[in-house]
Amino acid sequence: MNLDQGYKPYTDDEKANFAARKNKHYVTLITGLTPNDILPGMFDFIADIKQKGYVASIASASKNAPTILKQLGLTDYFIGIVDPSTLAHGKPNPEIYIKAGELLKLAPQQIIGLEDASAGVKAIQGTGQTALGIGPAVSQDNLQLWFADTASVTLDNIKQKLTQ
């Protein structure tokens, strides 16, 4: 935006109003989610890890993560969700993944964190956990575990990559 052309920057109140309106619209959209909206392969993967005795937590910066999990019917598959309001730093700082690991009561070396963004991969790696990247946005992040899409993420595929 060129301020010389008569444009003025938004005030803090205007920015807050835009953000509140955007979040209200987003909440309306996510309350329409159903289990049919789960990404390909993810329900089977999440159900498989639970059935095999693994534990999982959610490290989402979104305050709407609990609503999303509820709408998707996935809440009971996770031990807990990191409350983003308790964080002092955002990704790529590892704080959110440290807290997610604490919910699991596991050492970082026992944890695999899933991410689809480079900042999240860096955050996971900063904890000493293993980062599993999903999708093209993280394909160049020097990952031991990378899958092109969510449908490829299975326990068998993870074990195979870890033993290569």
Phi, psi and omega in degrees: 000132180261111182292341180287348182263020176092001178280145175240147180292153177291146176283165177300322178296319178295318178298316179297320178296315177300316181296318179295317178296318178298315181293322178298317178295317180299315179299321176300318180294316185287337177289351175267359179293151175223171176304338176293346182267000177296138181301148183308130177083343187289323179297313180300319179296312182296317178296321181294316181294322178293315181299328182270007173090009175279156178246155182218150174224169181247130177243074181249138176283355181276130174288350180268002182304317179300320179294318180298313179300318180298312181297325180278350181076030185249358186307316185288354179272354184236140178292325181185174180232131176294130177279111184297341179288348179269359185269140175268338185224149175263173176298141019271007173299138185283001187309315184295324179283331173297313180295322178296321177294322178297323177299326181279342183058044179234154174288149181308324181292348180263002189244139170245123178257135180261137181210152176239012180225144182301320180298321178291320177300314179298321179296315179298312181299328179291347179267343188093000175282164175274130179266130174249111180268142180234125172097170185294334183294340182240011185295339182253017186269021176055057184258142171288325180241118177215137176230142183293331183206168183293330181295338181275349183277106176223159176300318180299317179294323178295312180300318179299315180293325180289338181262358178286000000 
